[in-house]
Amino acid sequence: MSAIPIGAPAPEFSFADETGTHSLGEFRGTPVILVFVPAEQRATEPILQHLTFEGEQLPVLTVRDESVPRQYGVETQFAVFLVASNGTIAWRHAADTGALIPLSSSTGSGLSRREFVAAMLAASVAATFTRADNAFAAAPAVEASSVHPGAVDIAFIVNGRSTQLSLDPRATLLDMLREDLRLTGTKKGCDHGQCGACTVHVDGRRVLSCLTLAATLEGKSITTIEGLASGDELHPMQQAFIQHDGFQCGYCTAGQIMSAVALLREPCGPDDDDVRECMSGNICRCGAYAGIVAAVQSVRGKT
């Protein structure tokens, strides 16, 4: 059986983990590294990891379903595939071939930096298990910890998805979200806990991510502005901000909305002044406070 050619569309497939059922298509727009494991070493479930390598946070999916490797032309050997941002095969390697396949130019103007870095990580993984059949099990931990000297390994859930990172213990939650996970909806405003632009939820409670060390969040559930909507359906608070013109430049809006959503679960009086007090940690330098209060009150049913 021959492996699927470079430049061909990556066959679609679904997989399940503790957060639900996902598909390869969910990763469109970012390069994905697929690792296929021989049948005798397969478990019953796939493993999805997010590794930081050369400053890029990359999804690595170890596939443990017999039918999926066959779609890619792989049956009895370790194999690594790089699926480019546009959903095509940009690079592949099977352990018994002894040769790395050149990068594809099928991504238009060439590989992006993220795709190039992903290829370097994929090549590192591939080279590891060409030397020893059981070496892959140790490879992800080696790659993850080698990026940051003195790093700590952290596992948590971000917007419903299990995530593992190797981080500098001094890294803030804000920097981790923006730099490692590329969740840039959370904004860096004052970086001193005074403006509220960086507000996110940790286990359902609002926190200032610029003052929160990421290393303290082991096992926690983090929600950012990117995790509020359900597919194409906005959260009611997001929709209310649009309907009531609750923003102007928009820089503070993500933090305002995250605070407003948390407010719905907190004790807060019914009046507009009560809302102003409960939202006082979020500054809008454009002065869109009237619209913000109106949006919050509309969702609370107080208008």
C-alpha positions, -999 to +999 in steps of 0.1 A: +000+000+000+015+034-010+012+064+012-010+093+001+010+117-021+024+150-011+000+178-021-031+156-019-060+166+004-057+150+038-085+124+043-110+136+068-116+116+100-131+120+134-118+111+169-131+113+204-114+124+236-126+134+271-140+167+257-161+151+230-159+142+193-137+162+170-126+161+134-094+168+115-113+197+098-115+216+131-078+223+128-081+240+094-060+271+094-032+257+115-007+229+106-013+195+123+011+167+129-004+133+126+014+103+141+003+068+132+013+040+156+017+003+146-013-020+156+006-039+183+013-007+201-021+010+197-043+018+226-080+023+223-081+061+221-062+088+202-039+112+221-041+149+213-012+170+226-003+207+220+034+211+221+054+244+221+083+242+197+105+271+185+079+295+200+050+279+181+022+260+198+013+230+176-013+202+177+001+167+176-024+139+172-013+103+178-039+082+159-048+049+174-077+038+151-068+010+126-090+024+099-075+059+098-039+050+089-052+029+060-068+061+045-033+075+045-017+044+030-001+033+063-006-001+078+023-017+097+048+010+104+052+042+123+045+072+101+043+110+105+023+133+083+022+171+083-012+185+073-007+221+061-030+249+071-050+245+039-057+208+046-032+192+022-004+168+029+028+190+031+052+164+044+053+127+053+076+100+065+072+063+072+098+047+096+107+018+073+115+040+043+146+056+058+141+088+038+124+120+046+099+133+019+107+169+008+083+197+018+054+204-005+049+237-022+011+230-023+004+257+003+004+285-023+032+309-017+052+283+003+051+272+039+043+297+065+066+300+095+042+278+116+042+251+089+080+252+086+083+249+124+057+221+124+078+203+097+109+206+119+090+191+149+076+163+127+110+155+113+124+153+148+097+129+158+102+108+127+140+107+130+135+095+166+114+065+158+135+055+128+163+048+153+141+027+177+106+014+173+095+024+208+112+058+210+082+079+201+067+075+236+095+096+250+098+120+221+070+145+229+082+151+264+118+157+252+106+182+226+083+200+249+108+204+278+137+213+255+121+246+245+123+264+279+152+256+302+138+250+337+103+248+323+074+231+341+048+209+324+013+220+328-020+203+318-053+221+318-084+226+297-087+257+274-121+264+259-131+228+264-100+212+249-073+194+269-040+212+265-004+203+277+024+229+276+059+232+288+062+267+302+086+291+319+073+291+355+073+329+354+049+330+324+016+347+330-017+333+319-021+362+295+013+356+278+006+319+276-028+324+259-014+350+234+021+337+227+018+299+232-018+292+222-023+321+198-056+330+215-051+368+209-087+378+216-076+384+252-058+417+252-028+431+271-038+466+283-020+479+313-003+446+322-007+457+359-042+444+367-057+479+365-077+480+332-095+446+330-088+441+292-071+407+300-101+392+319-107+355+314-125+328+333-108+301+354-132+274+366-160+298+359-146+328+378-132+359+362-095+365+368-070+391+355-048+369+333-019+394+334-016+388+372-021+350+371+009+327+368+001+300+342+020+274+363-006+277+391-034+264+368-027+227+367-060+209+361-080+241+358-106+249+331-099+282+313-124+300+291-114+329+268-135+351+246-128+326+218-146+299+238-179+318+245-196+313+212-212+279+202-200+275+166-214+304+146-239+312+173-227+341+195-231+340+233-261+362+243-237+387+259-217+390+227-249+396+207-261+422+233-228+442+230-234+444+193-271+454+196-264+480+222-232+495+208-212+484+238-179+492+223-161+517+201-124+509+194-130+473+207-097+469+225-113+464+259-144+446+246-132+410+252-124+417+288-157+436+292-177+407+278-159+381+300-165+402+331-202+407+321-207+369+316-192+362+350-214+389+365-244+368+355-233+342+380-224+366+407-245+385+433-252+418+417-281+442+425-308+449+398-300+486+391-277+501+365-256+515+393-252+480+406-239+469+372-215+498+371-201+488+404-198+451+394-181+461+362-158+488+377-127+467+372-130+470+334-120+504+320-133+516+286-112+545+275-136+553+247-164+558+272-189+533+259-202+527+294-239+534+286-239+508+259-221+483+281-246+487+310-275+484+286-261+452+271-256+436+305-290+446+317-307+433+285-292+399+291-302+400+328-337+409+318-335+441+337-345+465+309 
